[in-house]
């Protein structure tokens, strides 16, 4: 996950105009997708006002304007997009919808507007399945992106030019940001506030909303074992259960996994990648990472013991895996998420 350089306090002090945020709305969008991020920016504006600094000017707009009913049944009052043609947009935010397939069909005009307007905005972000609207508008071609874990496979198949990351909480690719399921829009919005206004403002907002300032690029979206059991993974359920029981075995390799699956190593690697969407080696590392996360959260074992129990061998290898996948060290993870 890349990070934008936050404005320094002196640059913030030089701002005389609020940053303009435009939240897109459409029928049966997810309510929290919209309001979670809005609340973060609203809270940031309050914190900035106390310092005599301009905050955020927020607009919620739809193609036609007027009341827009969300998927949950509540309606949101919106401005027509045509009334904002001359507005310079600092951040354009796109919420998702529970039935995103139908939303893509019903909102062709919105996608067309997004295709034309997004390149003019300084920054574009999506919450949850809002990623699909960015992809449909052609904004994510060749880029990494994420969405709700249950929709990652659909995003992959529908938009093969998008590099879909199943694990990240949110991802920044230049001026484009995407976030995972629903409440991760809050995590992303906090990161956007930190990029705009600095850590102190973002921390104040996080405290007011009683949330973590930064869930590290992903406290993983879902359990690898649970996902392997609930999806059609080509008959590898028994193998995954065996893996979870043998992670600390130093002899656990892709060859050992193939033997357990009663397949040749070459055929196993090919079939597993096709069915699961990851190489056996990557899956093994993610199973070990998840096991280490659970022990860091729930046990008092020291870091090196956990590394041994989960098959990393030593603390350095486990630290490397945590940094690569979660952008955080095991010790930092424990300090944030230990029960």
N, C-alpha and C positions, 0 to 999 in steps of 0.2 A: 504494500500500500504506500503510495507516494504521499508526501505531506507538503502542503502549501506553506510558504513562509508567512507567519502572522504579521500584521502591521505592528510597527513599534509604537509605544505610547506617544512618541512625538508625532508620528504620522496620523495616529488617531486624533490627536488634538488638533491637527490641521484640517480635518474634515469639517466641512460646514453644512453638508447635505446628508440626509439619511440615505442608506442603501435601499434600493428598491427591490422588493421580493414579489414575484408573481407566482401564485399557486394556481395551477390549472385544476378545473373541476369538470366533472362529467357525470351523467347518471349512473348510479349504483357503484360509485367509487367507494373505497374503504374509508370510513370516517376517521379512524385513528391514523391512517396513513397521512391524512391531511392535517389533523389538529395536533398530532404529536409534535411534528416539526414546527407548526405555527406557534405552539406554546413556548418552545425553546427560543425562538426569535423574539417573541413578545417579552419574555423574561429578560432577554439580553437588552432589549430596548429600555426596559426599566432601569437596569443596572447602569447603562450608559448615560441615561438622563440624570441620574444622581451624580454623575461626574461632569455634567455639563456638556456631554458629547452627543452628537446625533446618533440615533439608533437605526431602526429598520422601518421603512414604509411598506406595509404589506397589502397586497391586492389579491383577492380570490376571484378568478374570472373563468367564464365558460364561453362556448361559441355564441350562444344566443343571449346569455345573461339571465337574470331572474333566479328563482328557487331551483336548486338541484337536489334531488333526493339521493341520499347515500344508500349503500347496501343495507345499512342497519336501520333505515327508515327515517332518520332525522334528515331535515332539509337544510341546505346552506344557501344563503343569499349571495349571488355572484354578480359581477360586472360583466358586460359584454366585452369580448376581446377586442372588438373593433374600436372601443372607446380608449384603448390603451396603445393604439398604433404608434403614437409619438413618444411613448414612455421608454426611457433607457433602462433596461432590465439588468440589475446586478446578478440576481439569482432567479432562475426559473425552476420551479419544483413541480414534479409530476407524481401524484399519488397513484397507487395501484388499485385493483378491483378484485374481489374474490373470483368473479367469472371474467377473467381477462380475455379469454377467447371471444366471448360475446362483445366485450367492450371494444375490441379491435374492429369488429364488424360494424358496430353501432356508431363509432366515432371517427369515421374516415375524414370528416372535415377538421376535426381536432388534430389528427395526425398530420394532415396537410399543412395546417397552421404551424404545428411544431417543427415540421421539416424546414419551413421558411424562416421562422422566428428564432429557433434555437441558436443558429450560428451567430446571431446578432447579440445574444445575451453573453455577459461576461462569464457566467457559470451556469451549468444545467445539472440538475440532480433528480433522481427518481427514488421513490420509496416502494419497497416490495415489488409487486408485479408491474409497477410503473415502468420498470426496465423494458417491458415488452413494447410499450409505446415509443420509447426512445429507439429501440431496435427497429420497429416498423417504420419509423421516420428516417432510418438509414444513418443514425448518429453513432452507432456503436460498431460499425464494420471494422474488423481488425483489432478491436480493443478488448481488454479484460472487463468483465462485468459480473455482477451477482444479482440474485433475486431470491425469493423465498425458496427454501430447500426443496419443497414439494414440486416446484415449477422449473427447477434447473434443467431437467431432461427435456421438458417441452421447449424451453428457450433454446437449448442446444439444437434440437431437431428442426425447429422453425426458423432459426437464424444461425446457420452453420458458420458464418463469418465472424460471429461473436465468440470470444474466448471466455466461456462460462466458468466461473470459480464457484464451486459448490460450498466452500467452507467460510468464505469471508463474511464478516458483518457488514462492512461497506468497503468500496473500492474507489479510489480516485485515479482517473486517467486524464491528466491535463486538466481541462476545464469541465470534464464530465465526471459526475459522481453517481454511483448506484449503490443501493443498500438492500439488505436481505429482508426478512419477514417483518412487517408491521412495525413493532417497537424499535427495530434497528434504525428507523428513520429518525428517532430521537438521538441515537448515538451519532449518526451522520450529521444531524443539525448541530450538535454540540461541536463536532469537528469543524464544521463550516464557520461557526461563531468564533472558535479559537483561531481559525485562519484569518478571519476578518479583524478581530478585536483583541486577540491575545489570550493567554492562558487564564489570567486573573478573572476576566469577565466570564469565560466559559466555566471556570470553577464555581463562580458565584451562582451561575444559572443551574449547574448540576446540583449544588447544595439546596437551592430553592425547590427544585423538582425532585429531590431525594433520589438521584440516579448517579451511576458512576460517571465521572468526567469522560472517561474513554474506555469502553470495552475494547480490548486490544485486537483490532482488525478481525478478529473473531474469537471470542469465547465461542467455540464451534457451534454452528447452527443446530446440529442434530447428532445423535449418537450413531456412530458407524455400525455398531452391532444391531441397533434397533432398525436402522434403515435397511440393513442387509436382510433382516427377517421380514420386513413388511413389503418389500418390493420383490418382483420376479427377478431373481438374480441367477437364474440358470442352474438351480440345484446346489448352490454353494452354502446353504444354511448350515449344514453339519460341519463343513470346513471352518466357517466363521466361528462357530461355537468352540471347536477344537482350538482355533487360534487364540481365542480369549482365555483359554485354560492353560496355554503353553507359551505365553509371551516372554516369560523369563528364560526360556531355554536358549542357550547360546547357539545351539545347533539348528535353530529355527530359521530356515532359508526358503527361498522360492522352490528349490529342489525338494525340500522336505514337505512343503505345501503341496507340490505336485504328487508326491508319493501318497500323501494322505488322501488326496482326491482321486488316487488310482489312475493317473494320467501321466503321459510323458511330459517332461519339463517344457518342451517346445509347444506341444499342443495345449497344455494347461495355461501357459502364459498367453497364448493367442485367444483361447476361449474365454479366459477370465477377463481379459481386457475388453473383449467384445460384450460380454454379459454385464460386467460390473461398471465399466467405464473408467477403470483405473488399472494400472499394472499391479501384479501381485506385490511387488516390492513397495509401491506407494501405499497400497492398502495395508500392508503389514506395519509400515511406519505410522499410519494414521490410527490403527488399532492400539499400537504402543503409546502413541500420544494421548489418546483418550483414556487409557488406563492410568497413565501418569497424572493426567488432570484430575481424575477421580481421587487418587491417593493424595495429591496435593490439597485437594479440597477437604477430604474427610479423615485423613490420618495424620499422626504426629511423626511419622517416619522421616528421617533426614533425606536430603536431596539425593545423595549418592545411593542410599538404600533403594529409593524409588527407581532410580535409573537402572539398578541391577534387576529389581523385581520385574520391570517392564521390558527388559531385554535391550536397553540402550547400551549396556556395558559400563558406561561411566557418565559422570555428570556433564562432561564437555559435549559428548555426543547428544545427550538429551537437551542441553541448552541450545545447541545448534538447531535441533528439530523444532524447539519452541520458537526460537527467533524466526526461523524460516516460515513457519505456518501461522504463528500467532503474533509475531512482532513483539515478543515479551519474553523475559527469562523465566525459568521455573520459580525462582524466588519471588519475583514480582507477581507472578500468577498466584502463588500461595498467599501473598500479602493482600491481594485484592479479593480472592474468591474463597479463601479458607472458611469453613464453617465454625 
